[in-house]
Amino acid sequence: MLAPESARALRVLMAVLTVSGDTDEALKVRFEVVRRNPFDTDIRADLGARLTQAGPSCCAPPR
Protein backbone atom coordinates (compact mmCIF):
# COMPACT_ATOMS: atom_id res chain seq x y z
CA MET A 1 0.00 0.00 0.00
CA LEU A 2 1.23 3.51 -0.81
CA ALA A 3 1.40 6.24 1.79
CA PRO A 4 -1.00 8.99 0.66
CA GLU A 5 1.70 11.66 0.59
CA SER A 6 4.50 9.57 -0.89
CA ALA A 7 6.09 10.63 -4.16
CA ARG A 8 4.78 7.45 -5.83
CA ALA A 9 1.20 8.13 -4.68
CA LEU A 10 1.45 11.69 -5.95
CA ARG A 11 2.76 10.34 -9.26
CA VAL A 12 -0.43 8.29 -9.60
CA LEU A 13 -2.48 11.39 -8.73
CA MET A 14 -0.73 13.43 -11.42
CA ALA A 15 -1.50 10.73 -13.99
CA VAL A 16 -5.18 10.76 -13.01
CA LEU A 17 -5.30 14.57 -13.18
CA THR A 18 -3.67 14.51 -16.62
CA VAL A 19 -6.12 11.96 -17.98
CA SER A 20 -9.07 13.88 -16.51
CA GLY A 21 -7.89 17.05 -18.28
CA ASP A 22 -6.85 19.07 -15.24
CA THR A 23 -3.46 19.95 -16.69
CA ASP A 24 -2.71 22.92 -14.43
CA GLU A 25 -3.29 20.95 -11.24
CA ALA A 26 -1.37 17.98 -12.65
CA LEU A 27 1.66 20.20 -13.28
CA LYS A 28 1.52 21.57 -9.72
CA VAL A 29 1.50 18.01 -8.38
CA ARG A 30 4.38 17.08 -10.70
CA PHE A 31 6.60 19.85 -9.36
CA GLU A 32 5.77 18.70 -5.81
CA VAL A 33 6.69 15.11 -6.71
CA VAL A 34 10.06 16.24 -8.10
CA ARG A 35 10.63 18.32 -4.95
CA ARG A 36 9.96 15.29 -2.74
CA ASN A 37 11.99 12.84 -4.81
CA PRO A 38 14.50 14.87 -6.87
CA PHE A 39 16.68 11.92 -7.87
CA ASP A 40 13.93 9.78 -9.44
CA THR A 41 14.72 9.93 -13.15
CA ASP A 42 11.35 8.42 -14.14
CA ILE A 43 9.48 11.26 -12.42
CA ARG A 44 11.75 13.86 -14.02
CA ALA A 45 11.30 12.29 -17.45
CA ASP A 46 7.53 12.29 -16.99
CA LEU A 47 7.61 15.95 -15.96
CA GLY A 48 9.68 16.84 -19.03
CA ALA A 49 7.28 14.97 -21.32
CA ARG A 50 4.24 16.69 -19.81
CA LEU A 51 5.87 20.13 -20.03
CA THR A 52 6.65 19.46 -23.68
CA GLN A 53 3.04 18.44 -24.31
CA ALA A 54 1.75 21.54 -22.51
CA GLY A 55 3.72 23.79 -24.86
CA PRO A 56 5.06 27.31 -24.36
CA SER A 57 1.95 28.49 -22.49
CA CYS A 58 2.91 26.23 -19.60
CA CYS A 59 3.79 27.74 -16.23
CA ALA A 60 7.30 27.94 -14.81
CA PRO A 61 8.12 25.86 -11.74
CA PRO A 62 6.97 27.46 -8.48
CA ARG A 63 9.67 29.01 -6.31
Phi, psi and omega per residue, in radians:
M1 nan 2.472 3.134
L2 -1.568 2.434 2.991
A3 -1.190 2.387 -3.034
P4 -0.996 -0.507 -3.110
E5 -1.834 0.226 3.124
S6 -1.276 2.767 3.127
A7 -1.077 -0.629 3.136
R8 -1.186 -0.708 3.104
A9 -1.137 -0.704 3.106
L10 -1.165 -0.543 3.085
R11 -1.131 -0.687 3.066
V12 -1.130 -0.748 3.111
L13 -1.043 -0.755 -3.128
M14 -1.131 -0.590 3.083
A15 -1.159 -0.747 3.119
V16 -1.111 -0.767 3.126
L17 -1.092 -0.681 3.123
T18 -1.115 -0.828 -3.121
V19 -1.123 -0.621 -3.121
S20 -1.362 -0.131 3.079
G21 1.645 0.074 3.131
D22 -1.572 1.223 -3.020
T23 -1.084 -0.745 -3.106
D24 -1.075 -0.806 3.133
E25 -1.175 -0.650 3.116
A26 -1.069 -0.715 3.120
L27 -1.160 -0.668 3.091
K28 -1.062 -0.772 3.127
V29 -1.125 -0.693 -3.141
R30 -1.039 -0.796 3.133
F31 -1.103 -0.635 3.093
E32 -1.151 -0.698 3.120
V33 -1.089 -0.766 3.121
V34 -1.127 -0.671 3.116
R35 -1.099 -0.701 -3.117
R36 -1.327 -0.507 -3.085
N37 -2.419 1.214 -2.983
P38 -1.175 -0.280 -3.079
F39 -1.745 0.081 3.127
D40 -1.447 1.874 -3.072
T41 -1.215 -0.486 3.087
D42 -1.135 -0.752 3.127
I43 -1.141 -0.746 3.123
R44 -1.130 -0.689 3.109
A45 -1.127 -0.710 3.109
D46 -1.118 -0.746 3.095
L47 -1.043 -0.818 3.126
G48 -1.049 -0.728 3.115
A49 -1.115 -0.761 -3.134
R50 -1.182 -0.651 3.091
L51 -1.134 -0.669 3.098
T52 -1.133 -0.733 3.108
Q53 -1.131 -0.628 -3.100
A54 -1.207 -0.467 3.100
G55 1.429 -3.018 -3.036
P56 -1.192 -0.275 -3.137
S57 -1.402 -0.016 -3.106
C58 -1.189 2.676 -3.136
C59 -1.353 2.790 3.033
A60 -1.445 2.780 3.117
P61 -1.067 2.482 3.104
P62 -1.163 2.612 3.132
R63 -1.933 nan nan
